[in-house]
């Protein structure tokens, strides 16, 4: 068992650089990762590289896409800090 089994991470700028490296590390630790960013093609390439424990959604910097980010995938009981 790894430290992040059953957890979900949201990473902005996850298509390259530090964001992509963070996504890889979270997945290695057992998390499912949602990647967000501006370039859909780059995000799709990152998901292809990361495998089945990752997903991408549309660019939320555009107002029409805001309604899709409704929080339904966020845990109603976040862990205590």
N, C-alpha and C positions, 0 to 999 in steps of 0.2 A: 504494500500500500504506500502511496506517495502522499505528500503533504496537502495536495490540492484536489484529491479525488472528490468528485461530486460537486466541485465548485465551477463557477462560470466567470470568466474574465472578459472585460470590454476594453479593447485597446484601440485608441485613436491613432491614426498615422501608422497603422500596422502593416502597410504594404512594403516597407523597406526600413533599413537602418535600425535604430534602437527599438522601434515598435515591433518590427519583425523578429528581432532577437529576443525581445521580451515574450512575444507570442510563443516562440519555440521553447523557451524555458518554462513557461506556464504549462504548456502541453506535456513537456517532459515530466512535470510534477503532477500530472493527472487532470488538469483543468480542461474545460471546453472553452474555446476562445472565439469571441465575436470581434472581427476586424472592421474598423471604420476608416474611411478616408475619402479623398476626392477623386482618385483615378480608379474607376471600376476595373479596368483591364489589369492594373497593377495589383489590386486587391484579389482579383480572380487568380492571378498567377501565384500570389502568396498562399491562398487557400489550397491551390493544387500542390504546392510545395509542402505545406504543413500537414495535409491529410485530413482524415475524417473528423478529427476533434477540433475543427475550425469551420467558421462560416463567415460570410460577409453580407452586408446589407447596403442599400443605396446610400448615396452621399446625403447626409443630413444637414449640410450647409445650405441646401436649397429648401425654402419654406414648404413646397408641396410634399416633400418627404417627411416633414416633421410629424404628421399625423400617424405615420407608420411606427414611430418610436413611442409606443404607448406604455412602456414599462411592464408589459405582461410577462416578459421573460426574466424579470428581476425578482429575486427572492423576497417575499414579504417579511422575512425574518432574518435580516442581516446579522452576521456574527458580532458579538460584543467586542469592542476594541479595548 
